[in-house]
Amino acid sequence: MRLLLALAILALSPGLAFAHTGIAHGAGFFHGIAHPVGGLDHVLAMLAVGVFAFVLGGRALWLVPLSFVGAMVAGFGLGIAQVQLPFVELAIALSIVAIGGAAALGRPMPVGAAMALVGVFAVFHGHAHGAEMAESADGLTYALGFVTATALLHLTGLAAAFGAAHLAGRFGGTAARLAGGAFAIAGLGILAGWL
């Protein structure tokens, strides 16, 4: 778990280091990494996906995050193609509430339903990445950047949930559900303009 967390921090740190150095908006890979970690709404949603996958367990541990990434790439294509989606920012904030809330409930859910839940919201996250990409950016390297950052955020959510479960012992599942509830409340805070 420590190794996963260290790798996540190491991989995200180059994007953070370049975030305010005046590098052109379309800097490709590093800008792609910086985009998901530059907004609290994106970070919380992606961490919540990892916690949600942990709560579900089994095949959901890898299928739920992968479905998010796949649907996000599809949404990215829509954003680049300038296909208009309604209420993108609202859907991104609602994703934190819905995914965190589903984790907080801790109810068994078919893996396909969980994949669909995160996938629907991932389209909006991807659309935002595509719509906000600078025209001068290389789309492929930019996409590789935000896909890498997203996957690392999912892994960080999973690793944190596993770590908390290990520390909490038999109350590990409860700790993960409480974390899901905290994500849902933070999403409501974003919707209300408090965060």
C-alpha positions in Angstrom: 0.0 0.0 0.0 2.8 2.4 0.8 4.4 1.6 -2.5 1.2 2.4 -4.4 0.8 5.7 -2.5 4.4 6.6 -3.1 4.1 5.9 -6.8 0.9 7.9 -7.0 2.5 10.9 -5.4 5.6 10.6 -7.5 3.6 10.3 -10.7 1.4 13.3 -9.9 4.2 15.5 -8.7 5.6 16.5 -12.1 2.1 17.8 -13.1 1.9 19.7 -9.9 5.3 21.2 -10.3 4.5 22.6 -13.7 1.0 23.8 -12.7 2.0 27.5 -12.2 5.3 28.0 -14.1 3.9 29.7 -17.1 4.2 26.7 -19.4 1.8 27.0 -22.3 -1.8 25.8 -21.7 -1.4 23.1 -24.3 1.7 21.5 -22.8 0.5 18.0 -23.6 1.2 15.2 -21.2 1.9 17.3 -18.1 -1.1 19.5 -18.7 -3.2 16.4 -19.1 -1.9 15.2 -15.7 -2.6 18.6 -14.2 -6.1 19.0 -15.4 -7.8 16.3 -13.2 -5.7 17.2 -10.1 -6.3 20.9 -10.6 -10.0 20.8 -9.7 -11.4 19.6 -6.3 -14.5 18.2 -8.0 -12.4 16.0 -10.3 -10.1 14.8 -7.5 -13.0 13.9 -5.2 -14.9 12.1 -7.8 -12.0 10.0 -8.9 -11.0 9.1 -5.3 -14.6 8.2 -4.6 -14.5 5.7 -7.6 -11.6 3.9 -5.9 -13.5 3.8 -2.5 -16.7 2.7 -4.2 -14.8 -0.1 -6.0 -13.3 -1.2 -2.6 -16.7 -1.2 -1.0 -18.1 -3.5 -3.7 -15.0 -5.7 -3.8 -14.4 -8.7 -6.1 -14.2 -7.9 -9.8 -15.5 -4.4 -9.1 -12.0 -3.6 -7.8 -10.7 -3.3 -11.3 -13.8 -3.2 -13.5 -15.4 -0.1 -11.9 -12.2 2.1 -12.3 -11.6 0.8 -15.8 -15.2 1.6 -16.9 -14.7 5.1 -15.6 -11.5 5.5 -17.6 -13.1 4.0 -20.7 -16.2 6.2 -20.6 -14.1 9.2 -19.8 -12.1 8.7 -23.0 -15.4 8.5 -24.9 -16.5 11.7 -23.3 -13.1 13.3 -24.2 -13.9 12.4 -27.8 -17.2 14.2 -27.6 -15.6 17.2 -26.1 -12.9 17.4 -28.8 -15.7 17.0 -31.4 -17.5 19.9 -29.8 -20.6 17.9 -29.1 -22.5 19.8 -26.6 -23.6 18.1 -23.4 -25.9 19.8 -21.0 -25.0 20.6 -17.4 -21.4 19.3 -17.6 -20.2 21.0 -14.4 -23.4 20.1 -12.5 -23.0 16.4 -13.6 -19.4 16.5 -12.4 -20.4 17.7 -9.0 -23.3 15.3 -8.9 -20.9 12.4 -9.7 -19.2 13.0 -6.3 -22.6 12.8 -4.5 -23.8 9.8 -6.4 -20.6 7.7 -6.3 -19.8 8.7 -2.7 -23.4 8.0 -1.7 -23.4 4.6 -3.4 -20.2 3.8 -1.5 -21.8 5.1 1.8 -24.8 2.8 1.4 -22.6 -0.2 1.1 -25.3 -2.2 -0.5 -24.5 -5.0 -2.9 -24.8 -3.9 -6.4 -24.3 -5.8 -9.6 -20.9 -5.0 -11.1 -22.5 -4.0 -14.4 -24.8 -1.5 -12.6 -21.8 0.0 -10.8 -19.9 0.3 -14.0 -22.8 2.0 -15.6 -23.2 4.4 -12.7 -19.5 5.6 -12.8 -19.5 5.4 -16.6 -22.4 7.9 -17.1 -20.6 10.4 -14.9 -17.2 9.7 -16.5 -18.5 10.9 -19.9 -19.0 14.3 -18.4 -15.6 14.3 -16.8 -14.0 13.3 -20.1 -16.1 15.9 -22.0 -14.7 18.6 -19.7 -11.2 17.5 -20.5 -11.8 17.5 -24.2 -13.7 20.8 -24.3 -11.0 22.6 -22.2 -8.0 21.2 -24.1 -6.1 24.0 -25.9 -6.2 23.8 -29.7 -2.4 23.8 -29.7 -2.2 20.6 -27.5 -1.4 17.2 -28.9 -4.6 15.4 -28.1 -2.9 12.0 -27.7 -0.3 13.1 -25.2 -2.8 15.2 -23.3 -5.2 12.3 -23.1 -2.4 10.0 -21.9 -1.8 12.6 -19.2 -5.3 12.8 -17.8 -5.9 9.1 -18.2 -2.7 8.5 -16.1 -3.7 11.0 -13.5 -7.2 9.5 -13.3 -6.0 6.0 -12.9 -3.6 7.1 -10.2 -6.4 8.9 -8.4 -8.5 5.7 -8.6 -5.6 3.7 -7.3 -5.0 6.2 -4.5 -8.7 5.9 -3.5 -8.4 2.1 -3.5 -5.1 2.2 -1.6 -6.5 4.6 1.0 -9.6 2.4 1.5 -7.4 -0.8 1.8 -5.2 1.0 4.3 -8.1 2.3 6.4 -9.7 -1.1 6.4 -6.4 -2.6 7.5 -6.1 -0.1 10.4 -9.7 -0.3 11.3 -9.8 -4.1 11.4 -13.3 -5.5 11.5 -14.6 -1.9 11.1 -12.8 -1.5 7.8 -16.0 -1.7 5.7 -17.6 0.9 7.9 -14.6 3.2 7.6 -14.9 3.0 3.8 -18.6 3.7 3.8 -18.0 6.7 6.1 -15.4 7.9 3.5 -18.1 7.5 0.8 -20.5 9.6 2.9 -17.8 12.2 3.3 -17.3 12.4 -0.5 -21.1 12.7 -0.9 -21.2 15.6 1.6 -18.3 17.3 -0.1 -20.1 17.0 -3.4 -23.1 18.7 -1.9 -20.8 21.4 -0.6 -19.5 21.9 -4.2 -23.0 22.1 -5.5 -24.0 24.6 -2.8 -20.8 26.7 -3.6 -19.3 26.1 -0.1 -16.2 24.4 -1.5 
